Amino acid sequence: MLRRVIGWTGEVLLTLGALLLLFVAWQLWWTDVVANRDQAGIVATLEDDFARERTPAPVGADGIPEAIGEDGAFAIVRIPRFGEDYARPVIEGTGRPVLALGVGHYVGTAGPGQVGNFAVAGHRTTYGRPFHDVDRLRDGDRVVVETAATVYVYEVTSRDVVRPRDVGVIAPVPDAPGAAPTEALLTMTSCHPKYAATERFVVHGRLAATIPRAQWQPDRWLTTPAEA
């Protein structure tokens, strides 16, 4: 009887181990496959819509352009440091379904190019991991946010690691709650370290250029500053 119990226990443990490995593979690999495909499709739709000769989507009182399509995307973010092909959709909200589709915009923070803090979040692992290499960003690196009417170029000014409850980083003036903003800023947040969520990696930037889409020259702006 004891041998049978030991045998059954061993089989159960092996089964659980196999299921755990399958779950890890799904979480770390398959979600990337699906999310990358979905996000690429959303970006393609946005690019097609932006390229049409029509009146751009109206901008709401909150500074956020009207969403294009049912997924809620309203902009594309491009970061040259992450590669010349890097492009992710920006969607209103930071809930789990939104972050599975791209980069999420913190509700209530400034819109692209507005005075205040345009704050966004993205996964560092799983679901396409749009901010996987956020720790590689350096001062002066460009973060480009494209909307239907205008392209906004931000430049990185600082990086930090904070606790998850330090929400002051997305205030209109980062880490100065209640202060009135006087310039257009950018904040990017993601989990830290990789494959964990005990802290948050934060990147701040400042608006460097506002360019009407008709005057947009990608070859000029989608470059990474030379290493010092």
C-alpha angles and dihedrals in degrees: 000000000000090000091053092050091049090048093050091046091052092050091049091050092049091050092049090048091052091048091049091052090049091050092050091049090050093047098045102033116016095047087055091051093051096040094048090052093047095045092048088053092051091049091050090052091049092048091051092048094047091051095056118102099240141107109292118246111277119258117235127228088264091060094249117128115236111272118258112220132354094291091070098236116156105166146022123232119207124186115187092199088065094054138287092270095050112124128147132178120246115221131184113257137029103236121128096262091052095048089051088063100046141287116352125218115220106243111242097025122111122287123242111300094002124132104263132044120320096201124189138173133206140176117264093196131022128014095057092313095231092181097041092124098037090125089063093066115111135195109285095025113137127240110190121201115192124198129174094267106023143027118216122201117201126186123213114248105171148355132212144168116228141169117270092249094055093102092159088091090077096046117121086260104030114245091000106091112196095020117128113242119234101179141040111261138179129215125187120190133188140157120283135239105024114265091018139072105207093115140015127242110217130194122189127198143173130227109260103172141009112203128184109233092242089061097042114131109185095188090060099048107027094077134112118232114248115262113261 
